[in-house]
């Protein structure tokens, strides 16, 4: 097992990454304020891992409430959030009861937001079960639900007390979900870690084959990058925005196509290519760089063109992005491969051209 730390002073917390650690209740016990927890999961993860996980806690003398949500991005809304609150209230959960997210990004985001709101804040722990959640959404304290007009527009910053990432659970992850997670892994290399990008170019097939050591390395390297950025800019006033490479375009795809039609990582991959296309048109990177990014995403089995929604629809949805400031769209673009920046100088015409070039109808 490897352990990294998110150094946020009194709110610092560890990230444990390794094989067979899901049932090691001893890793969680020091972070519980009372011997009561509520475990939030979904209908896909529950039959696979809920009883194993909950039993290890009960064997340690912990009272466990189980909350099973429907699966899918389309359920990341107020109604599902209220399902969590209903159980917490029915079980008379207290402010010191710990909420545990056992699942992917949707479960983690919903649980974290519920924990931030319930009695004005209760502790929570992330136990991510998808690659995307293990390398990205479980770390950093961003929690949210979706709105019909925009993804993740309603939420709060609420850091977990612990992240427990068991690589063994990735054995049951569908191939499509694994590939979607690789989009976020590749992102770290593209925005700030060129040596990691070069490692990915050499070892991508090992990740697709789910080799445990390769997965553990990629997860740890990704979490290291994210932890460093979160510590430097917890509330996204500067550097943390770089983590959104491809996300402004990608969130438009997810919202415009209907939540759940495109997986988050798939939309981000197409968004990364739109960002690369725009960066090239602005003269910051060369065509050879765009091809380099495209080849890696194609090898990962990810889309490199967005859906044919029309540039006007993309732009309309992108105006709801959280990085819009004073009415100006701020995009994460490439200064060079391995070094990203936030920029608001691209004209609407240039953004439209990049979207058009990287949409399926082009």
Secondary structure, DSSP 4 states (H G I P E B T S, - for coil): -EEEEE--GGG-EEEEEESS-TT-THHHHTT-SSSEEEEEEETTTIIIIIHHHHHHHHHTT-EEEEEEEPPSGGG-SHHHHHHHHHHHHHTT--TTSEEEEEESHHHHHHHHHHHHHGGG---EEEEE-SHHIIIIITSS-EEEEEETTEEEEEEEE---SEEEEEGGGGGGS-HHHHHHHHHHHHHHHHHH-HHHHHHHHHHHHHHHTT-HHHHHHHHHHHHHHHHHHHHH-TT-SSGGGGGGTTHHHHHHHHHHH-TTSS-HHHHHHHHHHHHHHHHHHTTSS-HHHHHHHHHHHHHTT--SSB-S--HHHHHHHHTT-TT-BTTB--EEEEEETTEEEEE----HHHHHHHHHHTBTT-
